[in-house]
Amino acid sequence: MTPKAVLAQMLEDLEGEYRYWLVEEIRLERGIDEMESQVNQHAGELGAERTATFRLRLAQTRDQHRALEEKIRGIRLRLDDLRIRLNEIP
């Protein structure tokens, strides 16, 4: 394989990974919104202890979401770098 073909394959693979994590991030964000809505809606029925437990889980899920956003940003930077490198090769 030529260096350009190798970079093109790397770019294609990384784009697939980017799409996968982007879908996961969207799915997680929707889950957070739904969970928050349900906890707020049923806080009185759940009681203080269970509501606190759910809110703790929600905070942990938000931390996972932030970590995933960072991962996606890193992949995006690598994608941009690969595109630049690929365009520089004649």
Number of C-alpha atoms within 10 A of each C-alpha: 7 7 10 15 11 12 18 17 13 14 19 14 12 17 16 12 13 19 12 12 17 16 11 14 19 13 12 17 16 12 14 18 11 12 16 16 12 12 18 13 11 12 16 11 10 14 10 11 10 14 17 14 11 18 16 12 14 18 14 12 16 15 12 14 19 14 13 17 16 12 15 19 13 13 17 15 12 15 19 13 13 18 14 11 13 17 12 9 9 5
